[in-house]
Amino acid sequence: MEEIKAATRAENALDVTHLSVHYETTRVLTDLSFTVARGSALAIIGPNGAGKTVLLKTLIGSLPFTGTVRWATGVRIGYVPQKLDIERDIPITGIDFLTAREAVAHKPPHDISSALTLVGMPLQVAQRPIGTMSGGQFQRLLVAFALVADPNVLLLDEPTAGVDEPGQEQLNQLVRRLQKSQSLTVLFISHDLSVVYKYADNVLCLSSERAWFGAPSTILTPESLRQVYGGEVSYHIHEH
Amino acid sequence: MSIESLLLSIAMAIAAGLVGSFAVMKRMSLAADPLSHVALPGIGIALALHISPVFGAVSMLVFGALLVWAVEERGGATTESVIGVVFSAALAIGSIMTTGEDLIEALFGGAGALSLSEKIFGLAVASAIVVFIVVFRNSLIIMMVSPDIARTAGIKVRRFELLYLESFALTIALGLRYLGVLLMGALIIIPAATAKRLAHDLKGMMWISVVLSVTSTILGTAIAVHLHGQTGPVIVLVATALFLLSLLPQRRVSTVRVGSARGGKHA
């Protein structure tokens, strides 16, 4: 039985209870329950194959599941996928792609140029066919695409993968800034535990056996990380 | 050639150009080609029942598109094999049921004059396809880049997939009498493939594809009339010649770009 309901409880943007997902015959996620408060940031971590991407795809309604996924009423989701298989010679420019989003938006959208400015992409780059963009440029375009429709929830699947170091910092700060200024709810997958520690209010840690959910200080302990990743994991905690 | 027939062939070519633009970008030419085969048993059944072969073909094409759509729902690696097998079987069944002149005409188009109702039906269908693609091009583009993103943008992905497949199937039906099932697939794919090489953005892609498709149809028809030959094969040969021409400038551009070439796909 699957349900995606609009929540009556106003404080949470998302309530997930007893969520299980099967992929063909393999069970990917089992009995997962967590909540995401409005305006907070949830980091989803875990080793490869733990089902992080599957979880995000389930939350946007792309995969069948059992249990309950309850988004608050009025959420507008911006989704930035991990990687896309784009043909190199496809004659669609970044501007075409953003214009398409603007055209299908129900709400008066942000204009394209301000979305490009936010993600730090020059117009000349956006005018190029999407297949000729570098991985990092395309990633920024996807973030700009999500922003055009003025979302109040952002789902980011490793948004900084393939982006250069200064760009990563820029994207992380952008998401943080938007989260504060527009009280965005953010769910992001990351392998960078120092980023998780710095930006997340809560952490959902997935492994093949079980899941942990809580504040970073309680989840990101050397002990629990050893259990999840099966080895020593070092990361740098930014003390403030 | 009457004015209505000319109008109908131009409408057919515009629909083919637009549907083709998305077919070559969506990498769905693979599912689309076998889909065109399903028209054949439709013609066979219609001939056996003494009803209009066009009606039989259209019904089977609409049903075939629905079948592709339903099989795609299940996903997985088997989808393409299932589609390939089912529709190749349809071609075989159709070949048994349809024989001689009728078979040749169904495959490559024939000279048979169209009735008034067929002409009106054809124009209406072509207009509907053109309106659908032009109005919903933005949704189709987003779906093509990522169905997941499209879902979060509120696009009814499954519904649009079905509408697009039906547009493809009906475009094949439009060209049935004029080019035949085999050659109509070519008129959908070749001008769009040429446009993909030449265009830099979506608007350019759609315009170039339509202009090439219409040019191939008109020029091909004129040459065929002049040579007293079959129109379908000449139209496809003109489209092919235009494709070969498009290879020339592209080669110059690619030599300039060699230095900045990157990997073919996003990692």
Chai-1 contact restraints between the chains, C-beta under 6 A:
chainA,res_idxA,chainB,res_idxB,connection_type,confidence,min_distance_angstrom,max_distance_angstrom,comment,restraint_id
A,I60,B,R151,contact,1.0,0.0,6.0,A-B,restraint_1
A,I60,B,T152,contact,1.0,0.0,6.0,A-B,restraint_2
A,G61,B,R151,contact,1.0,0.0,6.0,A-B,restraint_3
A,S62,B,D148,contact,1.0,0.0,6.0,A-B,restraint_4
A,S62,B,R151,contact,1.0,0.0,6.0,A-B,restraint_5
A,I77,B,T152,contact,1.0,0.0,6.0,A-B,restraint_6
A,Y79,B,I149,contact,1.0,0.0,6.0,A-B,restraint_7
A,Y79,B,T152,contact,1.0,0.0,6.0,A-B,restraint_8
A,P81,B,S146,contact,1.0,0.0,6.0,A-B,restraint_9
A,P81,B,D148,contact,1.0,0.0,6.0,A-B,restraint_10
A,K83,B,H266,contact,1.0,0.0,6.0,A-B,restraint_11
A,L84,B,S146,contact,1.0,0.0,6.0,A-B,restraint_12
A,I86,B,H266,contact,1.0,0.0,6.0,A-B,restraint_13
A,R88,B,G264,contact,1.0,0.0,6.0,A-B,restraint_14
A,I90,B,M25,contact,1.0,0.0,6.0,A-B,restraint_15
A,P91,B,K196,contact,1.0,0.0,6.0,A-B,restraint_16
A,P91,B,A199,contact,1.0,0.0,6.0,A-B,restraint_17
A,P91,B,H200,contact,1.0,0.0,6.0,A-B,restraint_18
A,P91,B,M205,contact,1.0,0.0,6.0,A-B,restraint_19
A,I92,B,L202,contact,1.0,0.0,6.0,A-B,restraint_20
A,T93,B,D201,contact,1.0,0.0,6.0,A-B,restraint_21
A,D96,B,D201,contact,1.0,0.0,6.0,A-B,restraint_22
A,D96,B,L202,contact,1.0,0.0,6.0,A-B,restraint_23
A,A100,B,N138,contact,1.0,0.0,6.0,A-B,restraint_24
A,A100,B,I141,contact,1.0,0.0,6.0,A-B,restraint_25
A,A100,B,I142,contact,1.0,0.0,6.0,A-B,restraint_26
A,A103,B,N138,contact,1.0,0.0,6.0,A-B,restraint_27
A,V104,B,N138,contact,1.0,0.0,6.0,A-B,restraint_28
A,V104,B,S139,contact,1.0,0.0,6.0,A-B,restraint_29
A,V104,B,A153,contact,1.0,0.0,6.0,A-B,restraint_30
A,G135,B,H266,contact,1.0,0.0,6.0,A-B,restraint_31
A,G135,B,A267,contact,1.0,0.0,6.0,A-B,restraint_32
A,F138,B,H266,contact,1.0,0.0,6.0,A-B,restraint_33
